[in-house]
């Protein structure tokens, strides 16, 4: 049976695990019990579909133990209306309380984000957490130095007219890059991640959406990302491993404001083919 073990007394021989296996490596044996097709063991990428789809708990995967795979609790399912409000009420936070974020809460967010899908279930996203205030201020300052040079280009100003305001705000004493956030989290992925930017963006989205439920707020640090892409020295200073070409930063902290409405957005452009 290899890395899959089937409890014959529980298995109903319905073939759900066979049908749902993305690697098509599970088959029904002659006596109707699922088994890994001989020679196809390497085709398993540990997605857990077989564990998740069995209604009876008859299947045990040695690398995805049932003890770490809790049953879905029906009472925690949310309605369509609840889900829509949850998504609509998410806001980018640009003003944070002068309050540190506990390490345990940061880790809880990252652990939640690891359930985001990744290409081939590679799960190669890595995390860098910066909370030293001096280093955060230096990162912002180096980004503003890059912006000063950038705004000298008329073409850049034509497409990004808000950049001079960001420089002016910094000169006036306001951190227009990291918004005085107490924590900067950078999701990264190594070059081996064939879909690295998508993988880490999905992980950051999970991180971003979980944060409000924990009383926290986030803002994607686009100005810093631009600087990181153009300044290898800043990337090294921030602590991003050289082997990780994929990266994106996000600010994290406790919001200093509460929101009460969900503003409308533009109508989507949709083409059905």
C-alpha positions as CSV (number, residue, x, y, z in Angstrom):
1,X,0.0,0.0,0.0
2,X,3.0,2.3,0.4
3,X,2.4,5.7,1.8
4,X,-1.4,5.3,1.7
5,X,-3.1,3.1,4.2
6,X,-6.8,2.1,3.8
7,X,-9.0,0.9,6.6
8,X,-10.9,-1.9,4.9
9,X,-13.5,-1.9,7.6
10,X,-14.4,1.7,7.0
11,X,-13.8,2.2,3.3
12,X,-17.0,2.2,1.2
13,X,-15.2,1.6,-2.1
14,X,-16.9,4.7,-3.6
15,X,-13.7,5.8,-5.4
16,X,-13.8,9.4,-4.4
17,X,-10.1,9.4,-3.7
18,X,-9.4,7.9,-7.1
19,X,-11.5,10.5,-8.9
20,X,-10.1,13.5,-7.0
21,X,-6.4,12.6,-7.1
22,X,-4.8,15.4,-9.3
23,X,-1.8,13.2,-10.0
24,X,-4.1,10.3,-11.1
25,X,-1.9,7.9,-9.2
26,X,-4.6,6.2,-7.2
27,X,-6.6,3.3,-8.7
28,X,-9.1,0.8,-7.5
29,X,-7.6,-2.6,-6.8
30,X,-9.1,-5.9,-7.9
31,X,-11.1,-6.1,-4.7
32,X,-12.3,-2.6,-4.9
33,X,-9.9,-1.0,-2.3
34,X,-8.0,2.1,-3.4
35,X,-4.3,1.7,-3.9
36,X,-1.4,3.6,-5.4
37,X,-0.7,2.5,-8.9
38,X,2.7,0.6,-8.9
39,X,5.5,2.8,-10.2
40,X,3.5,6.0,-9.8
41,X,4.4,6.8,-6.2
42,X,6.6,9.7,-7.2
43,X,3.6,11.4,-8.8
44,X,2.1,12.3,-5.4
45,X,2.7,15.9,-4.6
46,X,1.1,15.8,-1.1
47,X,-1.9,18.0,-2.0
48,X,-4.1,16.1,0.5
49,X,-7.1,15.8,-1.8
50,X,-7.4,12.1,-1.0
51,X,-7.4,12.8,2.7
52,X,-9.9,15.7,2.4
53,X,-12.4,14.0,0.2
54,X,-13.0,10.7,2.1
55,X,-16.2,11.2,4.1
56,X,-15.4,8.2,6.4
57,X,-11.8,8.9,7.4
58,X,-10.8,5.5,5.9
59,X,-7.6,6.8,4.2
60,X,-4.4,7.6,5.9
61,X,-1.5,9.4,4.1
62,X,1.8,8.9,6.0
63,X,3.0,12.5,5.1
64,X,-0.4,14.1,5.8
65,X,-1.6,12.4,9.0
66,X,-5.2,12.6,9.9
67,X,-4.3,14.0,13.3
68,X,-3.1,17.2,11.6
69,X,-6.1,17.3,9.3
70,X,-9.1,18.3,11.3
71,X,-12.6,17.8,10.0
72,X,-14.4,20.8,8.6
73,X,-16.8,22.1,11.2
74,X,-20.2,22.9,9.6
75,X,-21.0,25.5,12.3
76,X,-18.0,27.6,11.1
77,X,-19.1,27.8,7.5
78,X,-20.0,31.3,6.5
79,X,-22.9,32.3,4.2
80,X,-22.5,34.0,0.8
81,X,-23.7,37.3,2.4
82,X,-21.2,37.0,5.2
83,X,-18.4,36.2,2.8
84,X,-19.2,39.2,0.6
85,X,-19.2,41.6,3.5
86,X,-16.0,40.1,4.7
87,X,-14.3,40.8,1.4
88,X,-15.9,44.2,0.8
89,X,-15.0,45.5,4.3
90,X,-11.3,44.9,4.0
91,X,-9.4,48.3,3.9
92,X,-5.8,49.3,3.3
93,X,-4.5,50.8,6.6
94,X,-2.2,53.8,6.3
95,X,-2.3,55.0,9.9
96,X,-1.3,52.6,12.7
97,X,-1.3,52.8,16.4
98,X,2.1,53.2,18.1
99,X,1.9,49.7,19.4
100,X,4.0,46.7,18.6
101,X,2.5,43.5,17.2
102,X,3.0,40.4,19.2
103,X,5.3,37.8,17.7
104,X,2.7,35.1,18.4
105,X,0.1,37.0,16.4
106,X,2.4,37.5,13.5
107,X,3.2,33.8,13.5
108,X,-0.5,33.0,13.6
109,X,-1.1,35.1,10.4
110,X,1.8,33.4,8.6
111,X,0.5,30.0,9.6
112,X,-2.9,30.9,8.2
113,X,-1.2,32.1,5.0
114,X,0.5,28.8,4.4
115,X,-2.8,27.3,3.3
116,X,-2.8,29.4,0.2
117,X,-2.5,27.4,-3.0
118,X,1.0,27.2,-4.7
119,X,2.0,25.9,-8.1
120,X,2.4,22.1,-7.9
121,X,1.8,22.4,-4.2
122,X,5.4,23.4,-3.9
123,X,4.8,25.5,-0.7
124,X,8.1,27.3,-1.2
125,X,7.0,30.7,0.1
126,X,9.3,32.1,2.8
127,X,8.7,35.0,5.3
128,X,10.8,37.8,6.5
129,X,9.6,39.9,9.4
130,X,11.2,43.3,10.2
131,X,10.1,45.1,13.4
132,X,13.1,47.1,14.4
133,X,12.0,50.7,14.2
134,X,15.4,52.0,13.2
135,X,15.8,49.6,10.4
136,X,12.2,50.3,9.2
137,X,13.0,54.0,9.0
138,X,16.2,53.4,7.1
139,X,14.4,51.2,4.6
140,X,11.9,54.0,4.1
141,X,14.6,56.6,3.7
142,X,16.5,54.5,1.1
143,X,13.3,54.1,-0.8
144,X,12.7,57.9,-0.8
145,X,16.3,58.4,-2.0
146,X,15.4,56.2,-5.0
147,X,12.2,58.2,-5.5
148,X,14.1,61.4,-5.7
149,X,16.0,60.2,-8.7
150,X,12.9,58.6,-10.2
151,X,10.9,61.8,-10.3
152,X,13.5,63.5,-12.4
153,X,12.2,61.5,-15.3
154,X,9.2,63.3,-17.0
155,X,7.9,60.0,-18.3
156,X,7.7,58.6,-14.8
157,X,5.9,61.7,-13.6
158,X,3.4,61.4,-16.4
159,X,2.4,57.9,-15.3
160,X,2.9,58.3,-11.5
161,X,2.1,61.9,-10.6
162,X,1.7,61.0,-6.9
163,X,5.5,60.3,-6.4
164,X,6.6,63.9,-5.8
165,X,3.9,64.1,-3.0
166,X,5.4,61.0,-1.4
167,X,8.9,62.7,-1.4
168,X,7.5,65.9,0.0
169,X,5.6,64.1,2.8
170,X,8.8,62.4,3.8
171,X,10.7,65.7,3.9
172,X,7.9,67.1,6.1
173,X,8.5,64.3,8.6
174,X,5.8,61.7,7.5
175,X,6.8,58.2,6.5
176,X,5.1,58.0,3.2
177,X,6.7,54.7,2.4
178,X,5.9,52.4,5.4
179,X,3.4,54.7,7.1
180,X,5.2,54.3,10.5
181,X,3.9,50.7,10.5
182,X,5.4,48.8,13.4
183,X,6.0,45.7,11.3
184,X,7.1,45.0,7.8
185,X,6.4,41.5,6.4
186,X,8.0,40.4,3.2
187,X,6.9,37.2,1.5
188,X,9.6,35.7,-0.8
189,X,10.2,32.7,-3.0
190,X,13.3,31.1,-4.4
191,X,14.0,30.8,-8.1
192,X,12.9,27.1,-8.0
193,X,9.3,28.3,-7.4
194,X,8.1,28.1,-11.0
195,X,5.2,30.5,-10.3
196,X,6.9,32.3,-7.4
197,X,5.2,35.7,-7.6
198,X,1.8,34.2,-7.9
199,X,2.5,31.9,-5.0
200,X,3.6,34.6,-2.7
201,X,0.9,37.0,-3.8
202,X,-1.8,34.4,-2.9
203,X,-0.1,33.8,0.4
204,X,0.0,37.5,1.2
205,X,-3.7,37.8,0.2
206,X,-4.5,35.1,2.8
207,X,-2.3,37.0,5.3
208,X,-4.0,40.3,4.4
209,X,-7.6,38.9,4.7
210,X,-6.9,37.2,8.0
211,X,-5.4,40.2,9.7
212,X,-8.7,42.2,10.3
213,X,-10.2,39.2,12.0
214,X,-7.4,39.5,14.5
215,X,-7.8,43.2,15.0
216,X,-4.8,44.0,12.7
217,X,-4.5,46.0,9.5
218,X,-2.3,45.8,6.5
219,X,-1.2,47.8,3.5
220,X,0.8,46.5,0.5
221,X,4.1,48.4,0.3
222,X,4.2,49.2,-3.4
223,X,6.7,52.1,-3.2
224,X,9.1,49.8,-1.4
225,X,8.6,47.0,-3.8
226,X,9.6,49.3,-6.7
227,X,12.8,50.2,-4.9
228,X,13.5,46.6,-4.0
229,X,13.3,45.6,-7.7
230,X,15.7,48.3,-8.7
231,X,18.2,48.4,-5.8
232,X,20.0,45.2,-5.0
233,X,21.7,47.0,-2.1
234,X,18.3,47.7,-0.5
235,X,17.2,44.2,-1.0
236,X,20.2,43.0,0.9
237,X,19.7,45.6,3.6
238,X,16.1,44.5,4.1
239,X,17.3,40.9,4.6
240,X,15.8,39.3,1.5
241,X,18.0,36.2,0.6
242,X,19.8,36.6,-2.7
243,X,18.5,33.2,-3.8
244,X,14.9,34.5,-3.6
245,X,14.2,36.7,-6.7
246,X,10.5,36.8,-6.0
247,X,9.3,39.1,-3.2
248,X,6.6,41.6,-2.1
249,X,6.4,43.6,1.2
250,X,3.3,44.4,3.3
251,X,2.9,46.6,6.3
252,X,1.3,45.3,9.4
253,X,0.0,46.9,12.6
254,X,-3.0,47.9,14.7
255,X,-5.3,50.4,12.9
256,X,-6.0,53.7,14.6
257,X,-9.4,54.0,12.9
258,X,-12.5,51.9,12.5
259,X,-14.5,51.8,9.3
260,X,-18.3,51.6,9.2
261,X,-19.2,51.4,5.5
262,X,-18.2,49.4,2.4
263,X,-17.7,51.9,-0.5
264,X,-18.7,50.9,-4.0
265,X,-16.1,50.0,-6.6
266,X,-16.0,50.3,-10.4
267,X,-18.2,47.9,-12.3
268,X,-16.0,45.0,-13.6
269,X,-15.3,44.6,-17.3
270,X,-16.4,41.0,-18.1
271,X,-16.2,39.2,-21.4
272,X,-17.9,35.8,-21.8
273,X,-16.5,33.7,-24.7
